[in-house]
Amino acid sequence: MEAESETLRRRGCSFTKADFLPEESFKSWGNYAKALGETGTRLKDRVFTRSLDEIEVTEIKAQSKNDMKKSLNWWDLIWLGIGSVIGTGIFVLTGQEAKLDAGPAVILSYAVSGLSALLSVFCYTEFGVEIPAAGGSFAYLRVEMGDFVAFIAAGNIIFEYVISCAAVARSWSSYLATLLNHNPNDFRIVISNLPQDFNQLDPIAVCIISIVCVAAVFSTKFSSRFNYIASVLHLAIIVFIIIAGLTQANVKNYTDFTPYGVHGIFKASAVLFFAYVGFDAVSTMAEETKNPGRDIPIGLVGSITITIVVYCLMAATLCLMQPYDQIDPDAPFSIAFKATGMDWAKYIVAFGALKGMTSVLLVSAMGQARYLTHIARTHMAPPCLGYVHEKFGTPINATIVMLVATAVIALFTDLNVLANLLSISTLFIFMLVAIALLIRRYYASGFTSSRHQILFITFILVILASSIAIAALWAMEVASWIPFLITVIVWFLSTIGLRVFVPQAREPKVWGVPLVPWLPSASIAINIFLLGSIDAQSYTRFAIWTGGLLLYYLFFGLHASYDAAREFSDKRAEAAKQLRKIEEGSATKSQMGDDMNACG
């Protein structure tokens, strides 16, 4: 009977308590009460205990019962990277930020947020090569910063992907309406009793999410091929938009290039960072990549470089076609072509946007499911969500759960609310990954001396403090340049201090981030700076979400992961004990043989 039950669980989720809470702490109310009583001790253990590279890619991976299929190469990853990024951001947010925050200088906003994304890509690439696990940044942070920090990041990763897909799905329905000569709100159901920004129900967004879910479940390679074809067509349409748009260019539209000043440029950058979200989904596919050491660097860096160039060219084209204050924030390119007399072009634009957003939804669905799969493998989420389907080689349970959550959010929530929330979560995670990379390079237990450890921690804290100070000065709109110069000098000196006074404890085995510590330190600074440009209301929502994560962790995730870690540890100890017995047995037999030969 027990064997049958185990077989059933291997096939997926049988919706029993053992699927969701199989750990010792939840076997009885008495066990749970005892676990709660040990919360302080367990929390200390999880805060200070770090995982290992080999554990993430072997033991944790084995919890899924079946392996994901290794079917991707660098070419697939480049197109997955392009497909995961070029979508809602360029087709919707460009118009919104050009009109409301940056004007024609929205080009610079894209360049700034693109630089931030590129710095983060380098950090992700080294980790993806060294730790090719489906957990992405969650796995990286478990190794370098411990379970607790990894969990907080994991919650925000899940939040990031749910919000991202929901925003893209709502934009998809808007462009479908444009393609059919309708207003975007014509296909939405208005519920007057609901709060503003949450009262326009979008059933079309739910439908496209459901279709994407089915595709993501059945095959990674099929999804990759579909994305490749869709992305090639999408880029062809983008080339058309740029060329056709430039034929209608009017340089007078650039006369007032920065109508909202420098503050407007960086405020737009913080929101437009949303347009680059998605590339980290490629790092979650390292487990399905044939040659991670070669394919991940080419795929990640190549795709984000192409994306930055495309975004800046499209933003420049839009602002040359139409004065910034006349740009339509909902469908900027379609309306811009209509205003220049090329009304027919809006159908090509809408079709291109739909193709691009479909690719974004598909790749995001794949990425978010793989994050949740690895989180479930560690028991921070119900372990049945870590199951990989034997036939399809995909994380079926995690895919379905994530996309159901996404559909619910997409049904209710306005795009503007989603974009700001997403930028906070994403920038926060990217900052943590940059810090984790510095820890990986400069700290190794048993190698780094106490003196160097103290210096390392001091320099990291000063880098963080100076970066926060720069962001705070900017947010307070301090007019004098002297405080900015002082804080930048402090950041520079702390980074050079790390470079000169703390020896690197570990060199990358295959591929490493160049210019360490400068590049990750710059990534920390620019991510924090952009965080300082986001509105207070979004931070309130972010704080509520993080508070909810902490409650879940203290009452469930902490105890489940603690029990799972002890179980893994016990299994390793038992395996080591058995190995010693085998070695001792071999040695004994060898010695007995020598003794017999000597007697003979």
N, C-alpha and C positions, 0 to 999 in steps of 0.2 A: 504493500500500500504506500509506504514511504517512497519507494522507488518510482511508483506511478506519479506521486505528487511532485517529485523532483523533475521527472520528465516533462510534466505539464508546465512547470515553471521555466524550464529551459526553452519551451516553445514561445514564451511570452509572459503575459501577466494574467494569472488566474483570479485576480481580484480578491485574494484572501489577505488576512492580516500579515501572514508571513512574506507576502510580496512587498508590502509597504514598510513594515516595521519588524524585520526578522531578528533584530539584535537582542542581546541578553537583557539590556536595560528595559525593554518593552515586553518581556515575556509575561510579566505580572505587575499588578499595581504596586506590590511590595518592592519589586526590582526597580520600578520607576521612581518610587519615593527615595530609595537608597541612592539612585543616580542623581536625583535633584540635590540630595544632601551633599554630594561630592562635586557639585557644579564648579566651585572655585578651584579645586585640585585639577579637575579635568580640563577646565579652561586654560589653566597655566600650562598643562601638558600640550594642548593643541596650539597655544600661542608660540611656544618655544621649540616644538618638534617640527623638523623639516623632512620632507620626502627626499628621495634620491632619483636621479635620472632613470636608472635601470628599473626601479620599482614602478615608475609611471608607465614605462613602455613594455613591461612584462607582467608583473603581478596585478596591477590595477587594470590593465587591458584585459587580462584573463577573466575578469569578473563578467564580461559580456558573453561568455560561453563560446561565441563564434567570432572569427576574425572578419574585419572589414576587408573588402577585396582591393588589392593593390592594382589599380587600373589607370592611374593618372601620371602624366609626364609634365615637363615644364611648359609645353605648348598648351596643354589643357589648363594649367594653373594660370597662365597669362590671361586666357580668355575667361576663366572663372573670376579672376581678379577684376577684369574690365566689366564683366557682366554683373559682378556684385556691387559695383560702385556707381557706374554711369546710369542714373535713373532719375528719381524724383528731384534730387538736389539741383541739377542743372536745368531741368525743364520747369520747375516750379519756384524754387527758392531764389534763383537768379533774379527773377522779376520782382519778387517780394523785397529782397534786400537792396536791389538797385533803386527801387522807388522809395523805400522807407528809411534806409540807413546809410547807404554808401554812394548812391548816384553812379556815374560811369566808373568811379574808382572801385566798383565791385570787382573789377579785374584784379586789383591789388589784394582785395579781400580773399579771393580765390587763391592767389599766390601765397599769401601768409598761411592760410589754413592748409594749403597743399604742402608747404614746407614742414609744418607740424606733422602732417600725415606721413611724409617721407621719412622724417627722423624716427617716427614710431615704427615704420615698416622695417627699417634696419634692425631695430631692437627685436622685433618679432621674428625676423629672418634667422638671426643667430639662434634663438631659442627653438624655432621650428626645426632647424637642422640638428641641433643637439638633443632635443627631446621631441621626437616625431610621434606625438600622441594626439588623440582627438580632442583633448581638453584645452588646447590652445593656451591662452594666458592663464587660465585656471591652473593647469598643470605646471606652468612656469613659476607661478607665484607659490604653489605648494612646495616646490623644490627650494626656492630661494627665501621666502618670507614666512612660511609656515601655513598651517591649515586655516587659522582664524582670518588672516588677511586674504587668503585665497578664497574663503567663503564669501567675505564681504564683496570682493571683486566678482565672484561667481554670480551673486545675486544681481549685481549691476550689469554683468554680461547678459544674463537672461533678460533683464529689464530692457537693456539696449536693443536686443534683437526683436523682442516683442514689439517695442515702440517703433523700431525701424520698419519692420514689415507692415505694421498697421498704417504708418504714414504713407508708405509706398502704395499700399492697396487702395487707400482713399484717393491718392493722386491718380491711380490707374482708372478709377471710375470717373474722375473728372475729365481725363483725356478721352475716354470712351464717349462721354457725353459730347465733347467737342467734335469728335469724329462723326457723330450722328446728328450734328447741327442742333444740339441742345445745350442749355445752361447746365453746369455741373450739378446744381441743386435740384434739377428736374427729376433726377433719379434717386433722390434722397427723401426720406420720410421725416418730416418735422414733428417733434413731440414737444408741445409748448410747456408742459409741466416740468421738463428737465432743465438743468442749468444751462446758461449760455456756453457755447463751445462743446457741449455734450448732448445737444438736442437734435442733431441731424443724423438720423440712422442711415447707414450706407450698406444695403444688402448686396450690391454688386461687389463691394470690397470683400465681403465674406465669401462670395462665389469664387472669385479668382484665387483667394487663399486656399480654398478647398481643392481646387484643381491642381495647384502647385503642390499641395500636400501629397496627393496621389502620385505625382511624378517623382517627388523626392523619396518616397517610400520604395518604389519599385527598382530603381537602378541608379547608381552614382555615375556610371559610364554613359548611360543614356541621357541623364540630366546634363552631363558635361557636353555631350555632342549637340544636344538641343541648344544649350547655352552658346556654344561655339557658332552655330549657324545663325542664331538670333543676334549675337553680338556683332558678327561680320555685317549683317544687314543693317544693324543699328548704327555702326560706324559709317557705313555708306550714306545713310540718311543724314548723319551729323555733318559729313563732308558737304552734302548738298545744302544743308542749312547755312553753313559758313559761307560757301561760294555764292549761293543765291542771295543771302543776306547782305554780303559785302557789295553786291551790285546795286543795292539800294542804300548804301552807306552815305551818311551826311556828317562830315567832320565837325560841323557846327554844334552837333549834339554833345561834343566833348568840350565845349567852351567852358562850362562850369564843371570841371572834372571832379572836384571834391566838395559838393554842396553841403555835406554834413560834417566836414572836417576829418581830421585823423581819427578822432574817436569813433566816428561812423564807420570808418574802414575796419577797425578792429572789432567793433560790435557786430558788424556783418560777418567777419571772419569766424567769430564764435558760433554763429548760427550756421554758416556755410560749411563748417566742419562736418555737419550732418551729411553733406554731399560726398564726403570721402569715406564715410562709415561703410564697412563691409569687407575691406581688404583682410581684416583679421580672420574672416571666415575661411580664407584660403589656408591659413596656418593650421586650422583644425583638420584639414584634409591631409596633413603630413602622414598620417597612419595609412592612407590609401595611395600614397605616392611611391612610385617605383624606386626612385633615387633621390631621397630628400636632400642630400648634400649638394646636388647639382640643381635639381628642379625647383626647390623652394626659393633660393635667392633669385634665380632668373624670373620665376613666375611672379613673386611679390614685387620686387623692385621694378621689373619691366612694366607690369600692369599699372602701378601707381604713377610712374613717370609719364606714360601715355595719357593717363587720366588727367594729370595736372595740365598738360599742354592742351588737351581737348577742352577742358573747362575754361581756361583763360581765353582761348580763341572764341568760344561760343559766347562768353560774357562780353567780350569786346564787340562781337558782331551785333548782339542785341542792342547795346547802347549806341552803336553807330546807326542802327536802323530807326530808332525812335528816341525822342527826348525822355530822360529818365523819369520825369514826373507824369508821363503819359503811358508808361508801361503798365500792362495789366498784370497784377500779382498772381492771378490764378492760372492763366494760360499765356505767358508773356510772348513766346515765339509765334504762336498761332495768331494772336491779335496784332503783333508787330507786322507780320506779312500782310495781314488784311489791311492795315493802315497804309501800307506802301503800295496797295493796289494788286498785290499777289494773293488774293483771297484763296485761290486754289491750293496754295502751298500749305495752308493750315492743315489740310488733310494728311499731307506727307509728314508734317511735324507731329501731329497727333498719333499717327501710326508708328512713327519712330519712337515717340515717348512710350507708347504702349509696349513695343518690343523691348525697349530698354528696361522698363519697370518690371516686365515679366521675368527677365533674366535676373534682376536684383532680387525679386521675391524668391526665385528658385534657389539661387546660391545662398541667400540668407537663411532659407528654410533648411538647407543642408548644414550650414554652419551652426545655427542655433541648436539643432538636434544633436550634433556631435559634442558641443559644449555640455549640454544637459546629460548626455550619455556618460561622459567622463566624471561629471559631478556625482551622478548616481553610482558609478563604480566605487567611489570612495564612501558611499552611504550617507553623504550630506543631503542627498535627495533619495526618494524611495528607490531601492536597488533594481526593481523591475524595469525602471526607465533606462537602465544601462544595457538592456538586452539587444543584441544584434541578430537580425533574422538570418537563419541558416541558409536559405535559398537566395534572398536578395542581397545579403551582405550589407544591409543598411540598418540604422537604429530606428526601428519601426515605432516603438512605443514613445520614445522621446520626440520623434517627428510629429506624431499625432497630437500629443499633449501640448507642445509648443505652438502648433498652428491653431489649435482650438483657442488657446489663450489670446493669440494674435487676432483671431477673427472677432472675439468679443470686444477687444479694445478698438479695432478698426470700425466696428459697427457704430460706436458711440462718439469717438473723440476727434476733435478738430485737428487739422494738420499743424497749425501754429503752436498749439500746446505740445504736440508730440515732438516737434523739431527741437525746441529749447530743452525739454527733458532729456532727449537723446544726447545732445551735445554734452551735458554735464556728466552723464554716466560714462560716455566714451572717453572724454578727456581725462577723467579721473582714473580710468583703467589704464590708459596709455601712459599716464604719469607713473603709476605703480610698476608697470612693465619696465620702464626706463630705470627706475630705482633698483628693481630686481636684477637688471643686467649689470649695474655697477656692483651690486652685492656679489653676483656670480664671478665677476672678474677680480674683485679685490678682497674677498673674504672666503677662506676655506678653513673649516674646523681642523685643528691640529697643525696647520701651516702658518696661518696669520698670527703673529705675536700679539700679546696684550697691548703693547704700545701702538702697534700699527692698527689694531682693532679700534682703540680709542680715537686715534687720528682719523680713521675712516668714518666712524660715526659722527665725529665733530664736523668734518668737511661736508658730509651728506646733509646734516642738519642746517649748516650755514647756507648750502645751495638752496635748500627748501625755503629757509627763512628769507633769503634775499629775493628769491623768485616771488614769494608771497608779497613781500614789500613792494616790488615793482608793480604787481597786479593791483595792490591796494592803492598805491599812489595814483595809478591810472584811473581806477574806479572813482576816486575822490576828485578827479580832474584837477590835480595840483598843477598850477601854471608854471612854476619855476622848474628849470631843467636840472638844477643842482641835486635835489634828492634822487632823481632818476640816475644821474651819473654816479652818485655815491653807491647806490644799491647795485648797479651794474658792475662797478669795480669790485665790490664785495663778492658778487657771484663769480667774476673772473678769477679773483685771487683764491677763492675756495676751490674752484675747479683745477687751477694750476697747482694748488697745494696737494690735492688728491693725486694729481699726475706725478708730482715730484717726490713727495714724502711717503707715499704708500705703495709698496711694490705689488704688482699684479700677482694674485694667488693662483690663477688658472688661465690657461690659454685655450682658445677654442680648438677643437680637434679637426674640424673640416672647414668651416667658414665662420668668420668673425666680423663684428661691426668695426668699421675703420674709425680712426680718430677717437679712441676711448681714452679719457673720459669725456672729451669735449662733446661728442655727438649725443650721448645719452643725457648729459647735463643740460645741453641746449634743449633737448626734447622735454625735460622736466620743466625748464623755465618757460618755454612757449606754451606748453599745455596749461600750466598754472595761470599764465598771463591771459589766455583765452577764457579760462574759467572765470576770471575776474570781470569779463565783459558780459556775462549772462545775468538776466534780470532776477531780482530777489524772489519773485513768486515761484520761479522754477526751482530755486534752491529749497524753498519750503516743501514742495512736492518731493524733491529728492531726499530731504531729511525724513519725511514721513515714510517713504519707501525703505530707506536704510534702517530706520527704527523698527519697522516691521520685520526686516531681515534679522536684526539682532534678537528680537523676541523668538522668532522661529528657531534660530541657532541655539539659544540658551535652553529652550524647552525640548527640542527634537534633534536638530542637526549635530550639535555638540556631542550628545550621548551616543547617537548612532555611529558617527565617525570615530569616536573614541573606542567603542566596542570593536568596530571593524579593524581599526589600526592594531588593537591588541590581538585580534584573531590572526591578522597577517603576520604579526611579530611572532606569535606562538608557532605558526606554520613554518616560518623561516628557521626558528630555533630547532624545531623537530627535524626539519630537512637537514640542517647542519649536523645534528646529533647522529642521524642515520648515515650521513656521509662519513663522519668520523669512524663510526662502527665498521663501515665497509673498508675504509682505508686501514684501520687497525687489523681487521680480519685478513686483508691481503698481506699486510706486513707480517702477521703471525704465521700465515701459511708459507710465506717466503722464507722466514726464519726457520720454520720446521723443516722445510726442504733442504736448507743449507746444513742444518744439524744432521739430517739423515745422510746427506752426501758425505759429510765429514766422518760419520760413523762407518759408512761403507768403505 
